[in-house]
Amino acid sequence: FYPVTAVGTQAFFKNQGITSVIMPYGIQTIEKYAFNQCKNLVKVVFPDTLQEIESNAFAYCEALQNFELPQSLLSLRTWSFMNCNSLTSVMIPSKVEYVTAAFANCSSLRTVSFQARETAEPLDISSAFEGCSALQSVTLPEGMTIISDSAFRRCESLTSINLPETVTAIESDAFAYCSRFVTFTVPENVTTIEDGAFDECSILEV
């Protein structure tokens, strides 16, 4: 008997018959493209042992509805939930270190919140919510130090955001093309705002 610890690469790629998945305790990794383009997948229940969701694992699962990410999770890799257009909210657990482009172009995503950090490791949200055109509410965790490049690029419904006082840098394109961004307060500890961080934020007042 060998315990199952991963859902393999392309395991259910483009499977149109799957509507619900409940993963067993012991699964640690959901590998690349595992459920990519499962267009009728509505429900996923993740186990409390899951540590990583690899790139494109659930990309283009357009019917996938809101789910709970487990406290064991450490990383959400590139495009892991890209174009999951039925998602409306997501909570990022406290140990996660990478959310790189994970939710890009999720067109119905309105609310994003991060739990308080349990690790001193930097949180990388590069392009994490790029193109989430419905995003209106973002709660970032105290202890966060960097707003990564393109993190909220083209979030066209975002009008404001409160950054933690611990933030020291806002990287390039972080809020570029947030065309409804109205007000923004720079935390006192910010020492670096890179070129293009607020490009095309035409009505922004700082």
N, C-alpha and C positions, 0 to 999 in steps of 0.2 A: 504493500500500500504506500503510495507516494502522495503527499499532500499537494493540492493545487495552489500555487502561489501567484499565478499570473493568468490574465486573459491574453492570448498570444496575438502577435501582429496579424492584422486582417482577419481575425478569427470569424467575425460576422460581417465582414465588409459588404455593403450594399444588400444586406439581407432585408427584404421587404416584409417578411412574415413575422418579424419580432415586434411586439407591442409593449412588452414589459420584461424587465430583467431584475432579478434579486440575486445579488452576488454573495457567495458563501464566505463565512469567516475564514481568514487565512489568505485571501487574495491581497497581495501587496502592490501589484503593478497591473495597470491596464495599458497594454502596449499600443504602438502606433497603428492607427487605422482600424482598431479592433471593432468598433461599431460605426465606422465612418459611413455616411449616407444611408443609415437605417432610417428611412424617411417616415416609417410608421411607428417608430419607438416613442412611446409616450412617458413611460415610468421607469426610473432606475433607482434601486436601493443599493447604496454602497456599504461595504462592511467596515467595521471599526479597526481593521488591520491595514487598510489601503494607505499607501505612502506616495504613490506617483501615478498620475494620469499622463501618458506620453502624447506626443504631438499627433494631432488630427484624430485622436481616439473617438470623439463623438462629433466631429465636424459634419455639418450639413444634416444633423438629425433635427429636421425642421419641426417635428411634432413634439419634441422632448419638452416636458413641462418641468416646473420647479422641483428641485431635489435638495437633499441635505448632504453636504460634504462632511466626511468624518473628521474627528479631532486628530486622528493619526496622520492626516495628509500633510506632505511636505512640499510637493510641487505639482503645478499645472503647467504643462509644457505648451510649446507653440501651437496655436490654433486648435487646442484640445476640444473646445466647444464652439469653434467659429461657425457663424451662420446658424446657430440654434435659435430660430426666430420665434419660438413659443415661450422662451424663458422671459420672465418678467422681473425676477429678483434673484440675487445670489448673496450668500454669506461665506466669506473666506475664513477658514479656521485659523487659529492662533499660531500654529507652527509652520505654516506655509511660507516658503522663501522665494518661490518663483511662480509668477502668474503671467509669464511672457506671452503676450498676444492670445491668451487663452480664450477670451470672450469677444474677439474682434468681430464686428459686423453682426452682433446679435441685435436685430432691429427692434425688438420689443422690450429689451432689458431697460427697466426704469429705475431700479433701486439696487445699489451695491453697498455692502457694509463689510468691514473687516473686524474680526474679534481682536481684543487686546493682545499684543504680541507676547509670546512666551519664550522668545529667543532673541539674542542680541544680534543675530545675523541680519544683514541688510535685506530688505524686501524689494525684489525686482519686479516691477509692474510695467516693463517696457511694452508698449502697444497693447496692454492688457485689455483695454476697453475701446480701442480705436474703432471708430465707425459705429458706435452704439448710439444711433441717432435719437432714440427715445429716452436716454439716460437723464434723470432729473435729480436724483438724490445719491450722494456719495458720503459714506462715513469712513474716514481713514483712521488708523490706529495710532495712539501715542507711542513714541519710540521710533516712528518712521523718520528716516533722515533724507531720503531722496525721492523726488517725483520723477520717475524714469522717463526716458525719451518716448515721445508719442503716446504716453499712457492714456490720455483722454482726447487724442486728436480726432477731430470731426465728430465730437459729441455735441450735436447741434441743438439739443434741448437743454443742455446744462447752462444754468444762468449764474451760479455761484458755487463756491466750494470752501469749506473751512479746512485749512491745513493744520496739522499738529504743530505745536511750538517747537518740536524737535527737528523739523525739516530744515536742512541747511542748503539744499541745492534743488533747482528746478531745471531739468535737462531740456535739450532742444525738442521743439514741437510738442511739448507736454500737453499744451492746451490749444494747439494750432487749429484754426478753423472751427472753434467753438463760437459760432456766429451770434449766439444769444447770451454769451457771457457778459454780464452787466457789471458786477462788482467783484473785487478781489483784494484781500488784505495780505500783504507780504509779512510772514512771521519774522520776528526780530532776529532770529538766528540764521536766516537765509543770507548766505554770502555769495552765492552764484546763481544767476539766471542766464541760461545759455541762449544763444541766438535762436530766434524763431519760436521761443517758448509760447508766445502769445500771438503768433502770426494770424492775420485775418480775423482777429477779435475786434471788429470794427466799432462796437459800442461799449467796449470795456473801459471802466474807470478804476484806476488803481490808487 
